[in-house]
Amino acid sequence: MDLMELTIDAMTLSDRGIAHTDEGVVFVKGGVLGDMVIAAIDKKKKRYANAHIVEIVSYGAERIDRAPMPVDGRIFANLEYETEKRIKRDHVENTLRRIGGRDVTVPLYAGAPEHYRNKGTFLVRGGVPGHFRTGTHDFLPMEDGSLYDERILERVVRLAPVLGDGELTVRVNSKGRAMILVSRPIPVREDDPDLYYVYADGKTRHLFGEEPFMMELLGRELELPPGSFFQVNTAMAERLFRHAAKHIPTEGTVVELYAGIGAI
């Protein structure tokens, strides 16, 4: 086994740390900024290599825990929130510089680090909600749901045992109503105020509840069909749109592309 001692000096936006060496870049699965690790090389190319951690020699100064792998989709859960924001900002700036040839300073807004997501998708196995371990088909029961709106978690805890096995998606709006997609039909109480759909075999059909489902953004109500794209962080989307509005020219044509239901 080809082993290397590496220091993680950058991170991707997935579950890999980056170590720069004289021989090229090494992407280390589960590596966290600042960690010094012994890593085994899994695949080696001319300019880069992929590796996994065999041993963590020392932990980075900006770690807040010693979990070797992300949990429940929280790639940066073991880093300070300020560090997470800096990594994401640098990634955007570097991408614009590399692809667009422009030096752009990206504004760094501080959002709530917990319970900000208005949508969550969960695997359910034996009535237990969870996720696949990153890059595998290993089922992990949900232990940390702190990314999600608490009203999502309430529904997941209630509906997962009813579903048994399958997939469950829940989105909530500011009024507390939810749109719920399940991978097979489930019984629903007659007084349930939520809107239910079944998504199976590539098709979505209405199961229960009054249509349409509405999301609120900057004081406007927007109709959201099942499966449509909408920002999962409503508060930050509103700040983003306000910032973008400051740069819209008073004359000419502005084209909105790849923005889901047309919220902008």
N, C-alpha and C positions, 0 to 999 in steps of 0.2 A: 504494500500500500504506500503510495506517494504522499508523504506528510510535509506540511509547511507550517512554520510559525508566522502568524499574520497579525497585523493590527488593523482593525476595522476603522477606516478613516472617512467613510461616507456610507450612505444607505440608498437603496432603491425605494420605490413606493410599493414594493411587494414585501416578501419575507426574506430578502437577501441584503446582507451587508456587503460593502465593497472594500477591498484591500488593494492598494496600488503597490506593485513590486517592480523590481528591475526587469522581471520577465514578462510583465504585463499586468492586466487587471484580473483579480480573482473575485468572483461572486460567491459569497459564503452564506449558505442557507442557515437562517436563524441568527446570523451575526448582528450585533447591536453596536452602534457608534461608540468607539473608544475601547471596545473589548480587545484583549490580546488572546488569541486562540491558537490551538493546534488543530489544523484542518486537513482532511483527507481529500485529495483531488479526485473528483468523479469523472470529469471530462475536460480535456485540454485541447484548446485550439491555438492558432498561431498568435492571436492577440489577447486572448482571455482564457480563463478556466472557470469551471464550476466546482464547488467544494462543499463539504458539510463539516460541522464541528465534531471533533473527537474529544477535545478538552478545552475548557475555558481557563486560561492561565491567570488572567486578572480581568476585573470588570471595569467598564468605562465609568468615568466620573459622573456622567449625566444619567446613569441608570437610576430608576426608582425602585426596581426589584430585580431579582435574579432569575426570573423565568427565562429559560433558554429559547422558547418559541412563542410566537403570538397566540393569543387565545381569542376565540369568537370573532375573528376578523380584525382584531385590534392590533395592527402591525406595529404601532408605536406605543403600545400599552406600557412597555417597560422603560420609556423615556419621559423626561420632563416635558410638559405640554409646550413650553416655550421652544424647546429643542425640536419638537415635532413640527411646529409652525415654521421654524427656520429651514428645516430640511425640505419641506414642501415648497416654500417660496424659492429656495435656491434651485430646486428641480424645474420649476416653471421658468425662471429667468434663464437657466442654462439651455432649456429646450428652445426658447425663443431666440437665443443667441446662436445656437447650433443650426436650427432649421430656418429661421427667419432672417438671420444675419443682423439682428437688432439688439442693442443693449437697452433693456427695459427694466425699470425698478418697479417691482410688483408691490402694491400696498399690502401691508400685513394687518389684517383685522383680527381682533380677539373675539372668538365666539365661545359659547359654552362647551366645555370639553365632554360633558356628559348629558345624556337624555335629550339629545338634539335631533335625532333621526326620526322623521315622520313615517318611515317605512322600514319594515324588516321582513326578510325571507328566511325561513327556518326549515330544516329537515326535521322530520318527526319519525322516531323509531321506538316502537313499543309504547307510544304515548308520551315519550320524552322528547322535548325540543332540543335541537342542537345544530351543529354544522359539520361539514367535512374538515378534517385537518388540512391545512393549506398544502396543495399539491398532491393530495392523496384522496382515497375513498374511505379513509378511516373515520368513523362517526365519533364525534366528541359531544357529549351532553353540554348544554349551555350552562356555564357557571357564572359568567359575567355579562349581564345584559345592560350594562350602564350606558351603552351608546344610544339605546332606544328610548323613545317617549314611554313614560311609565304606563300610559293607556294601551300601548302596544303589548307590553309585557303582561298586563292583566288579561288580555284576550288570548295571548299565547298559552298562558298557564291554564286557562279555562278550556281552550279548544283542542290543544294537543292530545289530551287523553281521549277525546271524542274521535279525533281523526285516526289515532292509532299508529298508522304508518303512511307516510306520504310527504307532501310539501305544503307549507302554510305561509302565505304572505299577508301581512296586515299593514294598512296605511291609515293614519288618523288625520283629521283636519282640526282646525282651531276650535270648533264647536264640540269636539269630542266624539263625532261620528266616525265609524271605521268602514273602509272597503276591504273585504277579506276574500282572498283567492285560496281555494283548497284544491287538492289534486284528485279528490273524489267527493261525491255527495255526502253530506253529513246532516244529521237532524238539527233543526234550528227552532228555537222557541218562537211562538207567534208574536210575543211582545218584544222581540229583539229589534232594536232600532238600526242595526248595521245593515250594510249591503253586501250580499254574498254572491260570489261567482265560483264556478267550477272550471279549472283549466286542465284539460287532458287531451292527449293526442294532437297537440298543436292548435286546439280550438278552445274558445272561451264561451261559456253559456251562463246566463243568469240563473241563479239558484233561489235567492230570496232577498226581499228588501226593495225599497222604493228607489228608483233611478231618477235623475243622475246623481253621481257623487261629485261634490264641489270642494275645491281647495281655495283658500284665501291667500292672496298675495298683494301687498301694498294697497289694501282696501278694496280690492276687486275679487269677485268670485269667478273661478274658472272651472269649467266642466272637465272632469278627468275620467276618461274611459279606462277600463281595466287594461293593464299592459302598457299604458302610455308613460312616457318619460316626464318626470317632474322632479325638481330639486328636492333632495331628501332633507336638507337643512333649510327650513323656511326662513328663519331669522337672518342667516348669512346670505341667502339668495336675495332678500330684500336690500341688504346693504350693498351687494354686488350690483344690483340693478340701479340703485341710486347713484353709485359711482360711475357706472357706464353712461347714465343719462346726462351726466355733466359734460361728456365728451361728444355728444351727438351734435352734429352741425345744424345750424338753423336753416340751411338750404341744402338741396341735393337729395340723394336717395340713400337710405340705410337699409341694408338687407340682413334679415335675421336668419341664420342658418343653424341647423343642428340643435334646436332649442326646445324640442319636445312639442308640447301642445301650443306653443306660441306665447308663453308668458311674458316675454320681453316686449 
